């Protein structure tokens, strides 16, 4: 998640669920934690009981989470940046920021180039190119310095413009700063001016949050932050699935830096993931633009012609990512063994490059346009689960072939006979492969707090069902056999690929622990496991399939199997499972001590410098070089981690600091701005010249219509959500009669006011429609849905769970047929949590 990654250095949750018990206040927004993450929600409840922690819930609906919190504040869907920006403004205007923390550990004092112009009334920062609809970030740089691409791990694929290199001084010179934070162009003052318009009154008008409720939230989080107290933030897809989701999360990240809550017990940002290993699927690595461990994918549009070009481009001059060559080389050695020569970079000339946006929905559009012949589908049901799902089904029917690996006959496997299509007229050949369920296979989950937990096979899968690993391994084995005698140079990668995992059982399942050992990393000479990523080399002597997981098999022991209860451990459960990186449960925990290495307070003592031992010690694995003294100051020409001072907790950043202002790394600006959703019944009251994010990715084509802003045909706001009883697109839960009985039918949640306007009563059928489609469902009339008033006009919200489809024990219309393909600029996530629709009585 770049909202966290650009601000702190890593995109993962900064804390653990268990550490929420140490909080004095927990703000939950963009999540219905009690219902969507019920097991994890026990920890906020323990904090409430143990510490008297105040629990706050900000949400468009009053939910079971709201009912268990001390404060509930309603919010209009899609306005979270305005709400969080209001909190930032409150903190700055009332001088509630943790001044010592902010001065020492953030870039607040750094002076920005005089070329930078804030958004002002236009809602656009300097560098906006209207013709290309993108930013040139040259003017965002620090004074006297070029754009520091290396600060975020090499040149970033999402950066445009090449004019940032003009500089009056070499980039290795100290950045100009004003430690009084008074210089008009220092980050602190820019931040103060930028958020000044986000007043409590403006928050009430934009968000619909009563002024008194907003001020109560502001009071609680500031009273519970500082030297002796900490506040945690918790979010989920209610923040991510927006056309400005990255900047929304960055707003929260800025707030937590100002309050001094990052790296400290009971603080941080808890990014709740969806199902069991959604974190692991990005770590080791299903996204098109990264390799395992978040290493950048080679790119044909960059200077990545040779191995040396790629390595130089990805290596940061300062900070931890100066180690990029070690991690990239070790990955190639894991994949290609002796065939990969790190000196010459043999095989790299045949390694795949990306050449554009190959993310989820552009790929579906390419399928629809018959630019893609075939596809493999694992663990996903995009005929139901993604935006504009009816277009996705059309795309499936345009393929020559489709392989679906799943435990149930999900809609993705049956699109050829859905939507009134005549099967004999659909040319897609579908191969449905029965998959084993979790209890029928070995492996690990990497879940919401970056933690790996091992699960052992309980029973054999039935009949022809096999694990995903079995399918992938034997497909790879057959491909290698097919190409083993090829003389074509392009097949060298396949021939060189190491594919030698031991097999077990009557079905020749690959041994999963052997794959884990490869991911952990090993010494090439003798196969012995490395202790962690610090042992990886760039000379080809080590191999590692995912550097951030290095250490999970330290000493040859599967650390993910550990099960020491958290009740037996101080503060965080460091011996339950294993968390990346290096089993750290709270990231950036050097910040839990002051610049001199002493705890900010005895009550919040966590990690500190022990002068007698000459190292950092405490209740977690220090997220810092263990023997680097607090008073260490780098030489002016220091490189890599040696350039990070002893009071620089954010070691992944080139300067060791948290970024309140982001001079590089994001496509949509150095600071967050409130824009309306792409589809909204309300004008942008903060920046009237720009309605929605100017960098939002839209697809202007006949099969992908949008509801125009303020379109009277679609006057209501829709927000989607999940139910405890069902799981994502229902691909597992709709086949289980016990769960289906608990939630048997699609419904929409509406207020009594809207129900009266439309003329429906509870449990009546209604039709919800957008320009992309419609669904029929029951009406759940509930006073848990607030009605917002804007200048005398009522704005209604419709809540829709998205779990149903035409297959399974219980069936229903596909809610995601309604959703627009409106994508966020940095990560291409869709906008499912705020779009517009119409509501009519009956089945229309």
PyMOL commands that set and color helices and strands:
alter all, ss='L'
color gray80, all
select helices_A, chain A and resi 2-8+18-22+33-36+41-51+64-67+80-93+99-105+120-122+137-140+149-152+187-194+200-207+211-223+237-240+245-259+278-283+307-314+320-339+348-350+360-368+382-385+389-396+411-417+423-425+438-440+468-483+489-496+512-520+533-535+547-549+554-556+559-561+566-568+589-592+641-643+733-735+737-742+752-758+815-817
alter helices_A, ss='H'
color red, helices_A
select strands_A, chain A and resi 25-29+54-59+71-74+128-129+134-135+231-235+269-271+290-291+295-296+374-378+401-406+429-434+443-446+451-455+503-504+509-510+522-523+542-543+578-579+607-610+615-618+697-698+716-721+747-750+765-770+773-781+788-790+793-795+797-801+822-823+835-841
alter strands_A, ss='S'
color yellow, strands_A
deselect
rebuild
show_as cartoon
